């Protein structure tokens, strides 16, 4: 499989979405307005600089006309809005991004344009290849700049950006394709009309980091392990209608209100919740009676308390609980008896084994002793309803 940075990020955000998009190759069922806006902005900025390549300075009026024409032409019913704003709000946001950018960078002669929307394809090692699209490559006084446009409403810190491997990968691509070493990375955060620049002597650390992340995906592919992962990104997902987390909700929306109570899953959840609620009430009542029973036994100096069919054996145990765990460990280590009281954390070991976090040689040795079991739990949570 040929990887891209967006594919890697997709897996890390939600393995199930990654499977649908990059393994099953299912076309997105819908597109968020945020993604639609990003595409239109990229098109407009590509036109701005492509005109410049042909010795034409595109006017702001012409640029906005192009943007709005593309917006109108590409808008369709599959574009959805999650937040409480409408499509027109987003169109106006895009206009503002372009106006701010235009007024900040005109007359757009900050270096020589080398490429626009440049597709790159290069090997990370003998096993994995990376593909991507660089928004703009510019040469300024012998330094090659990799430019990337972001339309997100999140403005990261410089430290956040330094951890982002996407543009560092593009720097590696330029080195591989053209032997260029002197490279600066430039992020344009259009919602804030700000840029962040980073320049390193080498971007090789990104190579090892991405290889490590790809190996996690390869292990998941080998095991067929692609669970859905709920997060704040779910409302914007193009595959939400077929996701195991949400597709039943979509099914219910298609059923008439008077018939929904007959749907099997709907019925089962309601019955399960009703039983859980009753059990919870009974457990609370049991705890209250238990406390009263203990008080009665203490007050009357009893261990056995008799009922009609049962005898309650009220046994009170005295246990010791140590505070300051780190201090206890320090004392035991100093006295040379720590190993006697430490124990193997099988839960942590199992998790690390399952997620391939152990060194490979240890992972292999443990394989013959590992067996996969199925543990099913049902958790109930409140249903969020729109006002």
FIZANU-549487 format. One record per residue: residue in three letters; x, y, z of N, C-alpha, C in turn. Coordinates in steps of 0.02 Angstrom, whole numbers, padded with zeros to 5 digits, always signed. Atoms other than C-alpha are relative to their C-alpha. Layout:
BEGIN
ALAXYZXYZXYZ;...
//
This chain:
BEGIN
UNK+00041-00060+00000+00000+00000+00000+00043+00063+00000;UNK-00034-00064+00000+00059+00176-00041-00035+00045+00051;UNK+00029-00041-00053+00034+00291+00108+00004+00074-00017;UNK-00003-00073+00002-00003+00476+00122-00006+00023+00073;UNK+00006-00025-00069+00003+00586+00275-00073+00002+00022;UNK+00071-00002-00018-00186+00606+00268-00026-00070+00017;UNK+00021+00069-00015-00207+00416+00265+00023-00021+00070;UNK-00027+00016-00066-00095+00397+00418-00040+00035+00054;UNK+00039-00038-00049-00189+00534+00511-00070-00029+00006;UNK+00067+00030+00000-00354+00453+00460-00002-00062+00045;UNK-00003+00060-00041-00302+00288+00540+00004+00018+00074;UNK-00010-00019-00070-00246+00374+00700-00062+00033+00030;UNK+00062-00030-00024-00410+00471+00712-00055-00052+00007;UNK+00052+00052-00001-00520+00321+00670+00020-00057-00046;UNK-00019+00057+00043-00458+00151+00608-00055-00023-00047;UNK+00055+00023+00043-00631+00109+00540-00007+00044-00061;UNK+00003-00046+00057-00636+00265+00431+00057-00013-00049;UNK-00058+00017+00043-00462+00222+00367-00015-00061-00043;UNK+00016+00061+00038-00522+00049+00317-00049+00014-00057;UNK+00049-00015+00051-00673+00116+00224+00030+00038-00058;UNK-00026-00045+00052-00575+00250+00131+00059-00030-00038;UNK-00063+00019+00031-00406+00168+00097+00008-00074-00015;UNK-00004+00072+00014-00435-00020+00100-00061-00022-00041;UNK+00061+00018+00036-00617-00044+00048-00012+00048-00059;UNK+00006-00052+00052-00604+00115-00059-00072+00018-00015;UNK+00070-00022+00006-00784+00164-00026-00001+00076-00008;UNK+00006-00072+00012-00826+00335-00095-00036+00033+00058;UNK+00034-00035-00054-00873+00462+00040-00073+00011-00016;UNK+00072-00006+00011-01061+00470+00063-00023+00073+00003;UNK+00017-00070-00006-01060+00655+00102+00065+00040+00011;UNK-00059-00041-00010-00939+00802+00123-00017+00057+00046;UNK+00013-00054-00047-00927+00924+00266+00012+00068-00033;UNK-00008-00067+00027-00941+01109+00230+00072+00025+00011;UNK-00069-00020-00014-00769+01130+00310+00047-00025-00054;UNK-00042+00028+00053-00690+01013+00183-00014+00034-00067;UNK+00020-00034+00061-00787+01096+00042+00032+00069-00004;UNK-00031-00066-00004-00726+01268+00098+00075-00005-00014;UNK-00072+00009+00010-00546+01205+00105+00018-00011-00073;UNK-00013+00014+00071-00555+01139-00073-00006+00063-00043;UNK+00011-00061+00039-00625+01303-00142+00056+00051+00012;UNK-00054-00047-00016-00491+01406-00052+00064-00021-00036;UNK-00060+00025+00034-00352+01296-00120-00003+00013-00076;UNK+00008-00014+00071-00422+01315-00297+00014+00074-00015;UNK-00007-00072+00012-00427+01504-00281+00073+00021+00006;UNK-00070-00018-00009-00249+01518-00215+00044-00030-00055;UNK-00037+00029+00056-00187+01400-00351-00008+00046-00062;UNK+00011-00046+00057-00267+01516-00482+00041+00063+00008;UNK-00037-00062-00013-00188+01669-00399+00072-00007-00022;UNK-00072+00009+00015-00012+01598-00416+00011-00028-00070;UNK-00009+00023+00069-00040+01511-00582-00004+00059-00049;UNK+00002-00062+00039-00090+01679-00656+00067+00036+00003;UNK-00065-00034-00010+00072+01748-00583+00054-00033-00043;UNK-00048+00035+00043+00170+01613-00675-00003+00024-00072;UNK+00010-00024+00069+00097+01682-00837+00003+00077-00003;UNK-00011-00072-00002+00147+01860-00788-00065+00040+00003;UNK+00063-00036-00010-00031+01907-00740-00012+00006+00075;UNK+00018-00010-00070-00076+01984-00572-00076-00001+00003;UNK+00073+00008-00006-00251+01923-00533-00026+00052+00050;UNK+00028-00051-00045-00355+02064-00458-00041-00035+00055;UNK+00040+00028-00055-00445+02036-00293-00072-00012-00023;UNK+00068+00008+00025-00612+02062-00381-00006-00063-00043;UNK+00000+00059+00043-00568+01929-00510+00007-00064+00041;UNK-00011+00059-00042-00508+01809-00375-00064-00019+00036;UNK+00063+00014-00036-00669+01825-00275-00054-00025-00047;UNK+00049+00023+00050-00772+01804-00433+00012-00074-00016;UNK-00018+00071+00013-00678+01641-00472-00022-00044+00059;UNK+00017+00038-00060-00702+01580-00292-00076-00011+00004;UNK+00072+00005-00007-00889+01617-00291-00031-00041-00056;UNK+00025+00040+00055-00918+01540-00462+00013-00074+00013;UNK-00017+00069-00016-00829+01380-00408-00044-00025+00058;UNK+00042+00017-00056-00928+01381-00245-00070-00019-00024;UNK+00067+00011+00025-01093+01393-00337-00003-00063-00044;UNK+00000+00057+00046-01046+01263-00468+00006-00067+00037;UNK-00014+00063-00034-00983+01130-00347-00047-00015+00058;UNK+00046+00012-00056-01114+01153-00210-00053-00051-00020;UNK+00050+00052+00014-01229+01001-00199-00032-00023+00065;UNK+00039+00022-00059-01349+00913-00081+00040-00044+00048;UNK-00040+00044-00045-01213+00798-00011+00045+00041+00047;UNK-00038-00042-00045-01128+00947+00073-00041+00011+00063;UNK+00039-00007-00062-01180+00953+00256+00034+00048+00049;UNK-00024-00047-00051-01163+01080+00397-00017-00029+00068;UNK+00010+00029-00066-01140+01017+00575-00017+00054+00052;UNK+00010-00052-00051-01134+01179+00673-00064+00040-00014;UNK+00063-00037+00005-01275+01304+00698+00000+00054-00053;UNK-00005-00050+00053-01217+01412+00552-00023-00030-00066;UNK+00022+00025+00065-01274+01401+00372+00055+00005-00052;UNK-00050+00003+00053-01183+01376+00208+00025+00069-00020;UNK-00019-00068+00018-01182+01563+00172+00052+00028+00048;UNK-00051-00022-00049-01084+01595+00333+00069-00025-00021;UNK-00065+00029+00020-00947+01478+00270+00026+00032-00064;UNK-00022-00033+00061-00944+01558+00098+00032+00068+00015;UNK-00026-00065-00019-00917+01728+00178+00067-00006+00037;UNK-00064+00013-00033-00779+01655+00288+00055-00007-00051;UNK-00049+00010+00053-00690+01598+00131+00019+00065-00034;UNK-00015-00065+00031-00705+01771+00054+00047+00040+00044;UNK-00044-00037-00046-00627+01847+00210+00071-00028-00001;UNK-00066+00030+00003-00483+01722+00205+00039+00026-00061;UNK-00032-00021+00062-00446+01769+00025+00017+00074-00001;UNK-00012-00072-00003-00462+01957+00054+00061+00015+00044;UNK-00056-00010-00046-00344+01950+00203+00066-00022-00031;UNK-00061+00027+00030-00219+01842+00111+00024+00045-00056;UNK-00017-00041+00057-00224+01949-00045+00033+00065+00022;UNK-00026-00064-00023-00195+02112+00048+00066-00007+00038;UNK-00062+00011-00037-00055+02036+00152+00059-00014-00047;UNK-00056+00024+00042+00048+01960+00010+00005+00033-00069;UNK-00006-00032+00066+00012+02066-00145+00065+00041-00002;UNK+00017+00024+00068+00097+02087-00270+00024-00072-00013;UNK-00014+00072+00008+00144+01902-00239+00067-00014-00035;UNK-00066+00010+00031+00327+01918-00287+00052-00021+00052;UNK-00045+00023-00053+00400+01838-00130+00036-00063-00022;UNK-00039+00057+00024+00517+01723-00227-00025-00027-00066;UNK+00016+00031+00064+00512+01616-00382-00043-00062+00011;UNK+00045+00058-00006+00367+01494-00399+00031-00059-00037;UNK-00029+00061+00030+00436+01320-00431-00056-00048-00021;UNK+00054+00046+00015+00275+01219-00426-00063+00017+00040;UNK+00064-00008-00035+00090+01227-00380-00037-00067+00000;UNK+00035+00064-00007-00010+01080-00316+00043-00058-00027;UNK-00049+00048+00024+00144+00973-00344-00011-00069+00032;UNK+00007+00069-00024+00114+00785-00330+00069-00031+00009;UNK-00065+00031-00014+00260+00694-00249-00011-00073+00020;UNK+00003+00072-00012+00296+00509-00230+00071-00024+00012;UNK-00069+00018-00015+00451+00442-00143+00001-00055+00054;UNK-00005+00054-00049+00513+00296-00035+00025+00026+00068;UNK-00026-00013-00067+00532+00310+00153+00058-00048+00015;UNK-00052+00052-00005+00635+00149+00150-00014-00050-00057;UNK+00010+00049+00053+00641-00008+00044-00070-00031+00001;UNK+00065+00032-00009+00467-00056+00106-00060+00046-00010;UNK+00057-00046+00000+00356+00098+00118+00012+00061-00044;UNK-00002-00059+00043+00317+00237-00005-00053+00050+00023;UNK+00045-00054-00019+00235+00405+00027-00019+00041-00061;UNK+00024-00045+00053+00128+00509-00091-00032+00061+00033;UNK+00030-00060-00027+00066+00686-00065-00005+00055-00051;UNK+00006-00059+00044+00022+00854-00142+00023+00061+00039;UNK-00026-00060-00031+00121+01010-00099-00037+00060-00030;UNK+00039-00057+00024+00016+01168-00111+00041+00047-00044;UNK-00042-00046+00040+00158+01280-00170+00073-00007+00021;UNK-00072+00002-00013+00348+01271-00186+00029+00065-00029;UNK-00028-00064+00020+00444+01435-00194+00075+00000+00016;UNK-00071-00009-00014+00630+01476-00208+00013+00073+00017;UNK-00018-00068-00022+00693+01628-00111+00074+00001+00019;UNK-00072-00005-00013+00879+01667-00119+00032-00068+00012;UNK-00031+00066-00005+00925+01484-00143-00033-00046+00050;UNK+00037+00041-00049+00809+01423-00003-00067-00019-00031;UNK+00064+00023+00026+00662+01316-00057-00051-00001+00057;UNK+00053-00004-00050+00500+01349+00037-00058-00045-00020;UNK+00059+00042+00009+00360+01222+00056-00058+00034+00035;UNK+00057-00036-00028+00195+01314+00080-00062-00045+00004;UNK+00061+00040-00010+00036+01238+00149-00055+00046+00028;UNK+00055-00042-00021-00135+01322+00169-00047-00039+00047;UNK+00045+00031-00049-00243+01283+00321-00060+00045+00010;UNK+00062-00039-00010-00425+01339+00337-00032-00015+00067;UNK+00027+00018-00066-00452+01266+00511-00007+00062+00045;UNK+00008-00054-00049-00515+01379+00651+00043-00012+00062;UNK-00048+00013-00054-00380+01306+00763+00068+00029-00018;UNK-00066-00028+00012-00218+01404+00777+00050-00033+00047;UNK-00045+00038-00043-00078+01292+00841+00059+00042+00024;UNK-00062-00031-00022+00077+01340+00938+00056-00023-00047;UNK-00056+00020+00041+00245+01331+00854+00024-00070+00018;UNK-00020+00067-00023+00283+01177+00959-00046-00053-00031;UNK+00047+00047+00033+00125+01093+00891+00021-00012-00072;UNK-00019+00004+00071+00182+01131+00713+00064-00039-00009;UNK-00064+00036+00005+00356+01064+00746-00010-00076+00004;UNK+00015+00071-00006+00278+00896+00791-00036-00028-00061;UNK+00037+00020+00060+00178+00893+00628+00049-00023-00054;UNK-00048+00028+00048+00269+00779+00505-00018+00013-00073;UNK+00023-00004+00070+00169+00823+00348+00049+00039-00044;UNK-00044-00040+00042+00277+00964+00281+00072-00024+00002;UNK-00067+00029-00004+00435+00881+00344+00008-00057-00050;UNK+00000+00053+00051+00389+00733+00233+00009+00029-00070;UNK-00007-00033+00065+00372+00852+00086+00071+00025-00011;UNK-00070-00020+00005+00546+00918+00125+00043-00060-00020;UNK-00036+00061+00019+00610+00739+00115-00013-00018-00073;UNK+00017+00013+00070+00519+00721-00050+00042+00044-00047;UNK-00040-00045+00041+00608+00874-00122+00073-00021-00001;UNK-00069+00025-00004+00775+00805-00063+00008-00061-00045;UNK-00003+00061+00040+00738+00636-00145-00005+00015-00075;UNK+00014-00012+00071+00672+00707-00309+00050+00048-00033;UNK-00042-00052+00031+00787+00856-00334+00067+00012+00035;UNK-00063-00010-00037+00929+00840-00207+00004+00066+00036;UNK+00002-00064-00035+00874+00998-00117+00006-00011+00075;UNK-00011+00008-00071+00936+01015+00062-00025+00061+00040;UNK+00016-00062-00036+00903+01197+00109-00074+00017-00009;UNK+00073-00004+00008+00715+01196+00141-00032+00031+00063;UNK+00038-00030-00054+00598+01302+00247-00073-00020-00008;UNK+00070+00020+00000+00422+01248+00295-00043+00059+00021;UNK+00043-00058-00013+00282+01377+00292-00073-00021+00002;UNK+00071+00014-00008+00106+01353+00360-00038+00066-00001;UNK+00043-00059+00002-00027+01483+00315-00066-00017+00035;UNK+00063+00011-00035-00169+01486+00442-00047+00057-00019;UNK+00037-00052+00035-00293+01582+00337-00054+00031+00043;UNK+00053-00028-00043-00429+01604+00469+00028+00055+00045;UNK-00032-00049-00045-00304+01707+00571+00046+00047-00038;UNK-00046-00039+00042-00205+01782+00426+00071+00001+00030;UNK-00067+00007-00029-00045+01717+00506+00036-00058-00031;UNK-00041+00055+00024+00098+01606+00453+00049-00021+00054;UNK-00052+00027-00044+00218+01495+00549+00053-00031-00045;UNK-00056+00026+00040+00390+01456+00478+00047-00041+00044;UNK-00049+00042-00035+00510+01318+00528+00054-00020-00050;UNK-00056+00020+00043+00682+01284+00456+00049-00041+00041;UNK-00045+00045-00034+00790+01137+00508+00057-00020-00047;UNK-00055+00025+00042+00960+01076+00447-00018-00066-00034;UNK+00020+00064+00027+00880+00906+00420-00071-00017+00025;UNK+00067+00021-00019+00705+00831+00421-00004-00076+00004;UNK-00002+00073-00001+00761+00650+00435-00037-00031+00059;UNK+00035+00028-00057+00682+00629+00607-00073-00016-00017;UNK+00069+00013+00021+00512+00636+00519-00006-00068-00034;UNK+00001+00064+00035+00559+00483+00416-00011-00058+00050;UNK+00005+00054-00049+00583+00370+00568-00067+00002+00036;UNK+00065-00006-00034+00427+00439+00652-00057-00028-00043;UNK+00053+00024+00045+00317+00404+00500+00005-00075-00012;UNK-00008+00073+00007+00390+00230+00476-00029-00035+00060;UNK+00028+00030-00062+00346+00191+00657-00076+00001-00003;UNK+00073-00005+00003+00168+00252+00630-00030-00045-00053;UNK+00023+00045+00052+00150+00154+00469+00002-00072+00024;UNK-00005+00069-00025+00207-00006+00556-00058-00018+00045;UNK+00060+00012-00041+00063+00013+00679-00060-00016-00045;UNK+00055+00012+00047-00057+00022+00531+00008-00069-00033;UNK-00013+00065+00032+00025-00128+00448-00019-00058+00046;UNK+00019+00052-00048+00000-00230+00606-00076-00005+00004;UNK+00073+00001-00001-00183-00179+00609-00028-00034-00063;UNK+00021+00032+00062-00200-00232+00427+00009-00076+00003;UNK-00014+00072-00006-00122-00400+00466-00053-00035+00044;UNK+00048+00028-00047-00245-00428+00609-00072+00017-00017;UNK+00068-00022+00017-00395-00348+00523-00032+00039+00056;UNK+00024-00035-00060-00412-00235+00674-00012+00074-00015;UNK+00017-00069+00018-00503-00075+00626-00063+00023+00037;UNK+00059-00020-00038-00622-00024+00766-00018+00073-00012;UNK+00019-00071+00004-00722+00138+00753+00023+00035+00064;UNK-00024-00038-00058-00656+00273+00870-00039+00065+00005;UNK+00041-00060-00008-00776+00405+00934+00043+00058+00023;UNK-00037-00061-00019-00708+00582+00946-00040+00061-00021;UNK+00033-00062+00020-00753+00763+00917-00003+00008-00076;UNK-00001-00004+00074-00718+00732+00731-00060-00037-00031;UNK+00053+00042+00028-00865+00611+00711-00055+00039-00036;UNK+00053-00036+00035-00996+00743+00666+00019+00023-00071;UNK-00024-00023+00065-00887+00794+00517+00018-00057-00048;UNK-00023+00057+00039-00855+00618+00453-00045-00015-00060;UNK+00036+00016+00061-00905+00575+00275-00033-00069+00001;UNK+00025+00069-00003-00940+00395+00325-00046-00012+00061;UNK+00041+00007-00060-01046+00428+00480-00064-00042-00011;UNK+00061+00039+00009-01206+00355+00402+00010-00076-00002;UNK-00011+00073+00002-01123+00182+00386+00047-00022+00055;UNK-00044+00018-00056-01018+00186+00545-00039-00041+00052;UNK+00034+00040-00051-01061+00053+00676-00024+00041+00060;UNK+00020-00041-00056-01073+00192+00805-00064+00039-00013;UNK+00054-00047+00015-01205+00293+00714-00052-00025-00051;UNK+00046+00019+00054-01290+00194+00575-00069-00020+00025;UNK+00066+00016-00028-01429+00133+00690-00041+00064+00011;UNK+00034-00065-00008-01469+00316+00728-00030+00023-00067;UNK+00026-00018+00066-01487+00348+00541-00058-00045-00020;UNK+00055+00046+00015-01597+00194+00525-00064+00023+00035;UNK+00058-00022-00037-01713+00260+00660-00030+00063-00029;UNK+00025-00063+00029-01725+00429+00574-00044-00013-00061;UNK+00039+00017+00060-01800+00341+00422-00067-00033+00017;UNK+00062+00033-00022-01938+00259+00526-00050+00053+00024;UNK+00053-00046-00023-02103+00347+00556-00003+00000+00076;UNK-00002-00009-00073-02118+00415+00734-00045-00050+00036;UNK+00047+00046-00033-02269+00306+00775+00021-00073-00005;UNK-00022+00070+00009-02179+00148+00718+00068-00014+00033;UNK-00068+00009-00024-02010+00177+00800+00004-00046+00061;UNK+00000+00042-00061-02059+00090+00963-00002-00074-00016;UNK+00002+00070+00020-02078-00072+00863+00068-00025-00025;UNK-00066+00020+00025-01897-00071+00803+00036-00039+00054;UNK-00028+00047-00050-01804-00215+00888+00055+00030+00043;UNK-00056-00027-00039-01643-00126+00937-00023+00055+00047;UNK+00028-00054-00041-01737+00027+01001-00033-00029+00063;UNK+00036+00034-00054-01845-00090+01107+00048-00031+00050;UNK-00048+00035-00044-01698-00190+01175+00038+00048+00044;UNK-00037-00049-00040-01602-00036+01231-00044+00027+00056;UNK+00045-00026-00051-01753+00033+01322-00012-00051+00056;UNK+00010+00052-00051-01784-00134+01410+00063-00009+00042;UNK-00064+00009-00036-01600-00152+01454+00010+00057+00051;UNK-00009-00057-00045-01596+00024+01527-00048-00004+00059;UNK+00049+00005-00054-01754-00007+01628+00023-00050+00053;UNK-00026+00051-00047-01678-00164+01705+00060+00027+00038;UNK-00059-00029-00033-01513-00074+01740-00020+00051+00052;UNK+00023-00050-00047-01607+00068+01823-00028-00033+00064;UNK+00029+00035-00058-01703-00054+01935+00055-00033+00042;UNK-00055+00031-00036-01543-00147+01978+00038+00053+00040;UNK-00035-00054-00035-01460+00018+02023-00038+00021+00063;UNK+00041-00019-00058-01605+00063+02138+00005-00054+00054;UNK-00004+00055-00049-01598-00109+02219+00069-00003+00033;UNK-00068+00000-00030-01409-00097+02244+00007+00056+00051;UNK-00001-00055-00049-01430+00072+02329-00037-00020+00063;UNK+00039+00022-00058-01564-00002+02441+00037-00053+00039;UNK-00039+00052-00034-01454-00153+02477+00055+00031+00042;UNK-00054-00032-00037-01311-00038+02530-00026+00034+00063;UNK+00030-00032-00059-01426+00060+02646-00016-00052+00054;UNK+00018+00052-00048-01491-00100+02727+00062-00032+00030;UNK-00064+00028-00024-01313-00169+02741+00029+00043+00056;UNK-00027-00044-00051-01258-00016+02838-00041-00004+00064;UNK+00043+00005-00060-01408-00029+02955+00011-00066+00036;UNK-00012+00066-00028-01374-00215+02979+00066+00000+00039;UNK-00065-00005-00035-01192-00179+03027-00008+00040+00064;UNK+00012-00040-00060-01248-00043+03147-00036-00040+00054;UNK+00038+00041-00047-01373-00163+03225+00044-00052+00034;UNK-00046+00052-00027-01240-00300+03245+00050+00031+00049;UNK-00047-00033-00045-01116-00177+03323-00034+00018+00066;UNK+00036-00025-00059-01245-00104+03442-00018-00057+00048;UNK+00022+00056-00042-01301-00276+03502+00054-00053+00009;UNK-00057+00046-00008-01129-00360+03499-00015-00068-00032;UNK+00020+00061+00036-01184-00488+03367+00046-00012-00059;UNK-00031+00017+00064-01098-00581+03227-00053-00033-00045;UNK+00055+00030+00036-01248-00688+03173-00065+00038+00015;UNK+00065-00032-00008-01413-00598+03143-00050-00043-00040;UNK+00044+00050+00029-01561-00713+03109-00061+00031-00033;UNK+00062-00017+00034-01703-00694+02983-00043-00062-00005;UNK+00046+00058+00005-01844-00812+02931+00033-00059-00035;UNK-00031+00054+00037-01742-00913+02804+00076+00006-00005;UNK-00072-00012+00007-01566-00839+02810+00029+00027+00065;UNK-00037-00029-00056-01435-00796+02938+00054+00045-00029;UNK-00052-00046+00025-01326-00643+02907+00061-00006+00045;UNK-00063+00005-00036-01146-00672+02959+00037+00067-00009;UNK-00028-00067+00005-01082-00497+02995+00073-00003+00024;UNK-00071+00004-00016-00892-00510+02988+00033+00066-00019;UNK-00034-00064+00012-00789-00351+03002+00075-00013-00002;UNK-00071+00012+00009-00612-00360+02933+00038+00066+00007;UNK-00044-00058-00006-00471-00240+02974+00056-00006-00051;UNK-00053+00001+00051-00358-00200+02826+00043+00063+00006;UNK-00047-00057+00001-00207-00086+02806+00006+00025-00072;UNK-00010-00030+00065-00196+00035+02661+00055+00053+00006;UNK-00057-00046-00002-00032+00125+02629-00013+00061-00044;UNK+00001-00062+00040-00027+00306+02571+00071+00012-00027;UNK-00066-00019+00028+00116+00385+02472+00036-00060-00029;UNK-00027+00060+00031+00151+00237+02358+00074+00007-00018;UNK-00070-00009+00021+00313+00312+02292+00048-00004+00060;UNK-00042+00004-00059+00382+00329+02469+00007-00072+00024;UNK-00002+00070-00020+00335+00149+02510+00048-00039-00045;UNK-00045+00034+00047+00423+00089+02351+00072+00017+00016;UNK-00068-00022-00015+00576+00190+02397+00029-00037+00061;UNK-00023+00034-00061+00586+00112+02571+00015-00073-00014;UNK-00010+00071+00014+00565-00065+02506+00060-00013-00044;UNK-00059+00007+00044+00695-00041+02368+00064+00009+00041;UNK-00060-00014-00041+00819+00031+02493+00016-00059+00045;UNK-00010+00057-00045+00793-00118+02607+00009-00066-00037;UNK-00014+00059+00041+00812-00240+02462-00056-00052-00001;UNK+00055+00049-00001+00639-00321+02478-00057+00020-00048;UNK+00053-00024+00045+00543-00230+02340-00028-00057-00044;UNK+00022+00054+00045+00537-00382+02223-00048-00049+00034;UNK+00042+00046-00038+00454-00484+02360-00073+00023-00001;UNK+00068-00027-00004+00302-00368+02359-00025+00030-00066;UNK+00023-00024+00065+00295-00315+02177-00032-00058-00037;UNK+00031+00054+00037+00188-00412+02055-00008+00021-00074;UNK+00006-00012+00071+00167-00429+01867-00068+00031-00016;UNK+00061-00033+00020+00039-00310+01794-00024-00031-00066;UNK+00022+00036+00059-00048-00429+01674-00046+00042-00045;UNK+00044-00042+00040-00175-00299+01619+00041+00045-00045;UNK-00043-00044+00039-00041-00177+01563+00039-00040-00053;UNK-00036+00043+00046+00059-00319+01483-00044-00020-00059;UNK+00047+00020+00052-00095-00378+01387-00014+00057-00049;UNK+00014-00058+00042-00132-00203+01323+00059+00015-00046;UNK-00060-00015+00040+00047-00174+01265+00012-00054-00053;UNK-00007+00055+00048+00050-00345+01182-00050+00009-00058;UNK+00053-00009+00050-00115-00312+01092+00016+00058-00048;UNK-00014-00059+00040-00055-00142+01031+00071+00001-00029;UNK-00067+00008+00029+00118-00207+00979+00049+00053+00026;UNK-00045-00050-00029+00209-00091+01099+00062-00030+00032;UNK-00059+00034-00028+00332-00222+01160+00053-00008-00054;UNK-00052+00015+00050+00500-00250+01075-00018-00063-00038;UNK+00021+00055+00043+00478-00370+00929+00021-00068+00025;UNK-00024+00066-00022+00584-00511+01002-00040-00024+00062;UNK+00040+00019-00059+00483-00506+01165-00071-00018-00023;UNK+00066+00013+00028+00320-00499+01067-00003-00071-00028;UNK-00002+00067+00030+00371-00658+00973+00002-00054+00054;UNK-00006+00050-00054+00418-00750+01133-00066-00010+00037;UNK+00062+00004-00038+00252-00709+01215-00058-00029-00040;UNK+00055+00020+00044+00146-00758+01064-00029-00069+00017;UNK+00025+00069-00012+00135-00944+01106-00038-00006+00065;UNK+00035+00003-00065+00068-00903+01280-00062+00045+00000;UNK+00056-00047+00002-00061-00776+01223-00060-00031-00035;UNK+00062+00021+00032-00241-00817+01183-00050+00057+00003;UNK+00048-00055+00003-00376-00697+01129-00067-00024+00026;UNK+00066+00016-00027-00538-00699+01228-00046+00059-00015;UNK+00050-00052+00015-00698-00602+01200-00034+00022+00064;UNK+00031-00027-00060-00759-00490+01339-00052+00052-00022;UNK+00053-00044+00024-00927-00408+01302-00030+00039+00058;UNK+00032-00043-00049-00991-00260+01402-00045+00048-00037;UNK+00045-00050+00030-01135-00143+01366-00002+00060+00047;UNK+00002-00062-00038-01122+00037+01425-00057+00043-00026;UNK+00053-00045+00020-01269+00154+01423+00020+00072+00012;UNK-00013-00071-00010-01254+00342+01399-00061+00039-00022;UNK+00058-00041+00018-01377+00483+01381+00002+00017-00074;UNK+00005-00017+00070-01439+00517+01205-00002+00075-00007;UNK-00001-00073+00011-01394+00692+01147-00052+00017-00053;UNK+00052-00019+00046-01543+00772+01065+00009+00073-00020;UNK-00004-00069+00024-01546+00929+00959-00060+00038+00028;UNK+00054-00042-00027-01646+01072+01034-00046+00022-00057;
//
